[in-house]
Amino acid sequence: MTTKPDVILYLSDARGQYIPRDFARETKRECISGIDPADLDYLAEGPDQEYYWDTWDTILSNAIITSPDTGVQYTVQQDGDCWLVPVGMEWDDREGWKWPTNED
């Protein structure tokens, strides 16, 4: 049986409004796809930018992060903390992020 990847706490909510900025500054650009790299440059300037939160929403909706070590692909989710969630995991209101079961 193959072990499936788990969610990763990427940036703590202790960073507050700087989560998008820090995401843009600290994430290796070669690991990110699905977005315009200019959006990362914009976020890296910080929360005083006019479209900072709109740009962050675009990142959350479209970015795919690929682990350079494992090749696992993740979406970016934020609910307080910023998480990397393996592509294919689903949200369950009772259990949180989990892998779907094959109960056909």
N, C-alpha and C positions, 0 to 999 in steps of 0.2 A: 504494500500500500504506500502510495506516495504522499508525503506530508505537504499539505497546501500552505502557502504563506499566510501570515496573519497581518492585521493592521499594524501600522507603525505610528507611534506618536512622533510627529516630526517637529512641531514647534509648540511650545507650551503657551497657554493663554496668558501667562504672566507677561508676555511681550505686548499684550493689548493691541492697540492700533498699529503697532509696528510689525505684526505678523506678515502682512503682504510685502512690506519693504524687506524684511529679513528673508522671506522666501525667495524674493527676486535676487538678493545679494548672495545668499548662501547655497542655492541649488545649482549644481553644475549644469550649465546650459546644454551640453551635449546629451544630457539625460532627459530633457524636456522636449515633447513634441505636441502638436495639435494647437499651438498658439503662435502668435506673432512675437518674435523675440523683442520687438520694440515695446511691447507691453511690459516686459520684465524691466527694461531700461526705465520706463516711466514709473513703475512701482518702486524701483530702487531709489528714486528721488525722495520718497517719503510721503506721509499722509497729508501734507499741505497741498498736494496736487489736486486740481479741481475734479478730475475723473478717477481719483485713486480707488474708491470703492467700486465704481462701475467696472474698472479694469480688473480688479480683484475678482469680481463676480464672473468676468469672462474667463479668467484663469481657472476658477473653480469649476466652471461648466465644461471646459474644453481640454485642459492640460492632461497629458499622460506622462508620468514619470517612469522611466525604465531603469531598473537597478543595473549598474555597470557590472556588478558581481554575479548576479543570478539571472538577469534578463527578465525578471518578473516585472510586469507593468502594473502601475498604480494610478488611481484617480486621486485628486486632491479634495479633501472634505474639511469643512470647518464648522464646528459647533463648540465655540470656546477655543479649545485646542485645535491645532491643525494636524490632520491625520493623512497618511497615505494608505489608501484602501486598495487591496489587490483587485484588478479588473475581474469581475464575475461575482464578487461578494455582494450580498444583498443586506439591506437594513431590515431588522425585525424589531418592532416596537417593544417587545418584551425582552429580547435577548441581545439587542445591539447588532453589530456587524457579524454576519455568519455566512458560511457557504451554503448554497441551496442543497437540499437533499433530493435524491432521485427516487421519489416515491410515485412512480407511474402506475 
